Amino acid sequence: MTMPWTHYVSYFFGGVFLTNAVPHFVSGVMGKPFQSPFAKPRGEGLSSSTINVLWGFLNAVIAYVLIYRSGDFELRSSDDAIALGLGVLLFGVLTARLFGRFNGGNSPGNT
């Protein structure tokens, strides 16, 4: 039985949203401000910890829908796990580079 390619795309973006949920939710529950799309300037300024908890939770809900409600995701399936893992890895590297410029992560020896 072959799964439609759209399920793999859904799992990939589920990984993207799952990756985005983590720093927002963790920063929020730690009581720390963090960059968000609601800050000024967008994505560069800091949003309150409450906004980040809410934004992180929404991203987790979207990840859940994309991963578990749009197909028959099976973590033991290599294809499913690879699609999800690629979303996590690629978005993780992208955001590390993006937010590293604000938090010193792109050149840690120069702090």
C-alpha positions in Angstrom: 0.0 0.0 0.0 1.5 3.3 -1.1 0.9 6.5 0.9 0.0 9.7 -1.1 3.0 12.1 -1.3 0.8 14.8 0.4 1.1 12.9 3.7 4.9 13.2 3.5 4.6 16.9 2.9 2.2 17.1 5.9 4.7 15.3 8.1 7.5 17.5 6.9 5.6 20.7 7.9 4.5 19.0 11.1 8.2 18.7 11.9 8.6 22.4 11.1 5.8 23.5 13.4 7.0 21.1 16.1 10.4 22.6 15.9 9.0 26.1 16.1 6.8 25.2 19.1 9.8 24.3 21.3 11.7 27.5 21.8 8.6 29.7 22.1 6.9 27.5 24.6 10.1 26.9 26.7 11.1 30.6 26.7 7.6 31.4 27.7 7.3 29.0 30.6 10.7 30.2 31.8 9.3 33.7 31.9 11.7 35.0 29.2 10.9 37.2 26.2 11.7 35.8 22.8 11.4 36.8 19.1 8.0 36.2 17.6 5.9 37.2 14.6 3.9 39.5 16.9 6.9 41.7 18.0 8.0 44.9 16.4 9.9 44.6 14.2 8.3 41.3 13.1 10.4 38.3 14.0 13.2 40.4 15.4 11.8 42.2 18.4 10.9 40.4 21.6 7.4 39.3 22.7 6.3 38.6 26.2 6.5 35.2 27.8 2.7 34.9 27.7 2.6 35.5 24.0 5.4 32.9 23.5 3.6 30.3 25.5 0.4 30.8 23.4 2.3 30.9 20.2 4.3 27.8 21.1 1.1 25.9 22.1 -0.6 26.9 18.8 2.4 25.6 16.9 2.3 22.3 18.8 -1.5 22.0 18.0 -0.8 22.6 14.3 2.1 20.0 14.4 -0.3 17.5 16.0 -2.9 18.0 13.3 -0.3 17.8 10.5 1.4 14.7 11.8 -1.4 12.6 13.4 -4.6 13.8 11.8 -3.7 14.1 8.1 -2.6 10.5 7.5 -1.5 7.3 9.2 1.8 8.5 10.7 3.8 5.6 12.0 7.1 6.4 13.8 8.4 2.9 13.0 8.0 3.7 9.3 11.3 4.9 7.9 9.6 7.1 5.2 7.3 8.8 7.8 10.1 9.3 10.3 12.4 10.7 7.5 9.8 13.2 6.3 9.2 14.4 9.9 12.9 14.4 10.7 13.8 16.5 7.6 11.3 19.1 8.6 12.8 19.2 12.2 16.4 19.3 10.9 16.0 21.8 8.1 13.9 24.3 10.1 16.1 23.8 13.1 19.2 24.8 11.1 17.4 27.7 9.4 16.2 29.1 12.8 19.6 28.6 14.4 21.1 30.7 11.7 18.3 33.3 11.8 18.1 33.7 15.6 21.8 33.2 16.1 22.5 36.7 14.8 20.4 38.1 17.6 21.6 35.9 20.4 25.3 35.4 19.5 24.9 31.8 18.3 26.4 32.3 14.8 29.8 33.3 16.2 30.1 32.2 19.8 33.8 33.0 20.1 33.1 36.7 19.5 30.9 37.4 22.5 
